[in-house]
Amino acid sequence: MSPEVLRRLRNLAEFWNPRMQAAKDDADLARICFERAKAAAKRAQRNGQPGAMHELAKELAQWAAEMERQDANRQRRNAA
């Protein structure tokens, strides 16, 4: 990686890592990570990737659907 790329990545890490480490709980950490992902998607869109926000939405929807499936299976097992 070029020095410029490394500098940009280091700056991003210096911005986000302290916020993530200061999270009060898992819900706060999830909120911070969502903000980070949203900021990365916006940056990607500005830099020529118009579908970045859509890709993020697909990833989140897939994760949520998997959690919902697991929860539904857990509830079905508990009802038996």
C-alpha positions as CSV (number, residue, x, y, z in Angstrom):
1,M,0.0,0.0,0.0
2,S,1.1,3.5,-0.7
3,P,2.0,5.8,2.2
4,E,-1.0,7.9,1.4
5,V,-3.3,4.9,1.7
6,L,-1.7,3.8,4.9
7,R,-2.0,7.4,6.3
8,R,-5.7,7.5,5.4
9,L,-6.3,4.1,7.0
10,R,-4.4,5.1,10.1
11,N,-6.5,8.3,10.4
12,L,-9.7,6.3,10.1
13,A,-8.5,3.9,12.8
14,E,-7.5,6.8,15.1
15,F,-11.0,8.2,14.6
16,W,-13.1,5.1,15.1
17,N,-11.1,2.9,17.5
18,P,-11.4,5.2,20.5
19,R,-15.1,5.5,19.9
20,M,-15.5,1.8,19.7
21,Q,-13.4,1.2,22.8
22,A,-15.5,3.8,24.7
23,A,-18.8,2.2,23.9
24,K,-20.9,1.8,27.1
25,D,-22.4,-1.5,26.1
26,D,-23.0,-3.8,23.1
27,A,-25.9,-1.7,21.9
28,D,-23.7,1.4,21.9
29,L,-20.9,-0.5,20.1
30,A,-23.4,-1.6,17.5
31,R,-24.6,2.0,17.0
32,I,-20.9,3.2,16.5
33,C,-20.1,0.3,14.1
34,F,-23.3,1.2,12.1
35,E,-22.2,4.8,11.9
36,R,-18.7,3.6,10.8
37,A,-20.2,1.4,8.1
38,K,-22.6,4.1,6.9
39,A,-19.7,6.6,6.7
40,A,-17.6,4.1,4.7
41,A,-20.5,3.5,2.3
42,K,-21.0,7.3,1.8
43,R,-17.3,7.7,1.2
44,A,-17.4,4.8,-1.3
45,Q,-20.3,6.4,-3.1
46,R,-18.5,9.7,-3.4
47,N,-15.5,7.8,-4.7
48,G,-17.3,6.2,-7.6
49,Q,-19.1,3.2,-6.0
50,P,-22.8,4.2,-6.4
51,G,-24.1,0.9,-5.0
52,A,-22.1,1.0,-1.8
53,M,-25.1,2.0,0.4
54,H,-27.2,-0.6,-1.2
55,E,-24.6,-3.2,-0.5
56,L,-24.5,-2.2,3.1
57,A,-28.3,-2.4,3.3
58,K,-28.2,-5.9,1.8
59,E,-25.6,-7.1,4.3
60,L,-27.6,-5.7,7.2
61,A,-30.8,-7.2,5.9
62,Q,-29.1,-10.6,5.5
63,W,-27.7,-10.4,9.1
64,A,-31.1,-9.4,10.5
65,A,-32.9,-12.2,8.6
66,E,-30.4,-14.8,10.0
67,M,-30.9,-13.5,13.5
68,E,-34.7,-13.7,13.0
69,R,-34.4,-17.2,11.7
70,Q,-32.3,-18.3,14.7
71,D,-34.7,-16.7,17.1
72,A,-37.8,-18.3,15.5
73,N,-36.1,-21.7,15.7
74,R,-35.2,-21.1,19.3
75,Q,-38.8,-20.2,20.1
76,R,-40.1,-23.3,18.3
77,R,-37.7,-25.5,20.3
78,N,-38.7,-23.9,23.6
79,A,-42.4,-24.4,22.8
80,A,-42.0,-28.1,22.2
